[in-house]
Amino acid sequence: MWFGLITLAAIQFYYVQEMVAALIIFSVLFAFVAVMALILFLLDRASHLTLAWAWKKWGREMCTPAHWQGRKITRESSLGTTRI
């Protein structure tokens, strides 16, 4: 009878030990994914702030491809101005 109780306690202790180990592993993985998501969020936020600062500083000099749509683009060369 005592052997049975000791075996049952050992099995329960082993099960709890495995569940705690799984909890620790998943917690570490979750923390890693959360930190990566935070880094990506902060990089995105910084890029938006940088672009806003650049637009405020340079204004019309900083144009997007949509700004040039429909305009004639010329290129300076040694032979003169050519239209692309």
C-alpha positions as CSV (number, residue, x, y, z in Angstrom):
1,M,0.0,0.0,0.0
2,W,2.8,2.4,0.9
3,F,4.5,1.6,-2.4
4,G,1.4,2.5,-4.3
5,L,1.0,5.8,-2.5
6,I,4.6,6.7,-3.1
7,T,4.3,5.7,-6.8
8,L,1.1,7.8,-7.2
9,A,2.8,10.8,-5.5
10,A,5.9,10.4,-7.8
11,I,3.7,10.3,-10.9
12,Q,1.8,13.4,-9.8
13,F,5.1,15.2,-9.0
14,Y,6.5,14.2,-12.4
15,Y,3.3,15.5,-14.1
16,V,3.5,18.8,-12.3
17,Q,7.2,19.1,-13.1
18,E,6.5,18.6,-16.8
19,M,3.7,21.1,-16.8
20,V,5.9,23.7,-15.1
21,A,8.6,23.1,-17.6
22,A,6.1,23.5,-20.5
23,L,4.8,26.7,-18.9
24,I,8.4,28.1,-18.7
25,I,9.2,27.2,-22.3
26,F,6.0,28.8,-23.7
27,S,6.4,31.8,-21.5
28,V,9.9,32.4,-22.9
29,L,8.7,31.9,-26.5
30,F,5.8,34.3,-25.9
31,A,8.2,36.9,-24.5
32,F,10.5,36.5,-27.5
33,V,7.6,37.0,-29.9
34,A,6.3,40.0,-27.9
35,V,9.8,41.6,-27.9
36,M,10.1,41.1,-31.7
37,A,6.7,42.6,-32.3
38,L,7.6,45.6,-30.1
39,I,10.9,46.1,-32.0
40,L,9.0,46.1,-35.3
41,F,6.4,48.5,-34.0
42,L,9.1,50.9,-32.7
43,L,10.9,50.7,-36.1
44,D,7.7,51.5,-37.9
45,R,6.9,54.4,-35.6
46,A,10.4,55.8,-35.9
47,S,10.2,55.6,-39.7
48,H,7.0,57.5,-39.7
49,L,8.4,60.2,-37.4
50,T,11.6,60.4,-39.6
51,L,9.5,60.8,-42.8
52,A,7.4,63.5,-41.1
53,W,10.5,65.3,-40.0
54,A,12.0,65.1,-43.5
55,W,8.8,66.3,-45.2
56,K,8.6,69.3,-42.8
57,K,12.3,70.1,-43.4
58,W,12.5,69.7,-47.2
59,G,8.8,70.0,-48.2
60,R,8.3,69.9,-52.0
61,E,11.9,68.8,-52.7
62,M,11.0,65.4,-51.3
63,C,8.5,64.0,-53.8
64,T,7.0,60.6,-54.3
65,P,6.7,58.8,-57.6
66,A,3.0,59.7,-57.7
67,H,4.1,63.4,-57.7
68,W,6.0,62.9,-60.9
69,Q,3.3,60.9,-62.7
70,G,2.4,62.5,-66.0
71,R,5.3,64.8,-66.1
72,K,8.1,64.8,-68.6
73,I,11.3,63.6,-67.0
74,T,14.6,64.9,-68.6
75,R,18.1,63.7,-68.1
76,E,21.2,65.9,-68.4
77,S,24.0,64.3,-70.5
78,S,27.1,65.4,-72.2
79,L,25.1,65.6,-75.5
80,G,22.5,67.9,-74.1
81,T,19.1,67.4,-72.5
82,T,17.3,64.3,-73.5
83,R,13.7,63.3,-72.8
84,I,13.2,59.9,-71.3
